[in-house]
Amino acid sequence: MGMTAFDQLKGLVERHNKHTDSFDAEVNNAREALAKDEVLKALPDWQEKSGKVSTARENATAAREEAEKIKKQIADLELEVRQHRRPAEELNEEVAAYLGRDELRFEVEQNGYRITRGSQPATHLSDGERTAIAFLYFLKSLKGTDFDMETGVVVIDDPVSSLDANSLFSAFGFMKQRTATAGQLFVLTHNFTFFRQVRNWYYNLPGQKKADITRQPARFYMLATEFVNGSRTGKLELLDPFLHQYESEYHYLFKRVHEEAHKPAGQSLEAYYAIPNIARRLLEAFLAFRVPDKPGELFQKLEVVQFDAAKKTRILRFLHTYSHFDQVAEAGHDPSVLSETPAILQDVLALINGCDPAHFKSMAELVSPPAVAP
């Protein structure tokens, strides 16, 4: 009986001790359960507020970036405004040097310029003035921060259209100065005087006289016409040696007329379409120095030249009819008459020979040197 009571007491003590030992753990578990319950109750509100915080942070970042962008734009605009007047002054000086007169002025107006002539707006610019302004603006744009001159490719297409001789040389001077460091430069022109300036510039480049053409810094090409399957096309070929060697276009024109005049009969009519223009330019150049006291039309100059009257009439009629392609042909115009081109070109050469035999002999020997006896 005593052992039973003792065992019971011992069990009570053990249970008490166990409960006492685990009291802190139970309290902690209860606290964690209460905390989780409170978290679950607050979770939706926390998620909503957390999303709003993230959105606010993103908006704040975007706003800061936009503010920095606007600050940069403001700084750029302020710099542009401060520097706006200087380009206008430079353009005024350059246009005056280019055209040889200073009546055109660039006046700063808001974010651009207003062109004036004297104190009045320049409302009617000539073709030469338009060409000058456009070309100078183009050259100035090569200094832009978005273009690397030393690695860039610059293409200049006939910048001297409608310019007088003085302006032509100014155009070349500006072009040479502004493009000297270009990575690659293409210059296209129909003007022989301008071509000659560019040619002489290139001839004096270091290494241009090397025998190996692949090591020369400059190349010279010309666009020639040909007819393929009845269609007029163009092809790029090496520049004719006569344009390389001589200072006058006259040599090249004489060579072309001489070659066409001595080609075998039976050429297609298409091959003759460009020849009347060449023959006319040759004859006008020859008569300009042969008959200097007769200014005016080709007819007036031919009148005083001692040559077969019928042939002069045929030459004049042929050149007038076929060297003016900017107008509709006359009624009854017969394109087949172009087949007479070689014969008329021979008449042109005979006229030159009759007027100046020594000159003709020298030119003919340049074009077709006499064969050397073996």
Summary of the structure (lengths in Angstrom):
residues: 374
radius of gyration: 44.1
end to end distance: 158.9
largest distance: 170.4
contacts: 881
relative contact order: 0.04
helix: 62%
strand: 11%
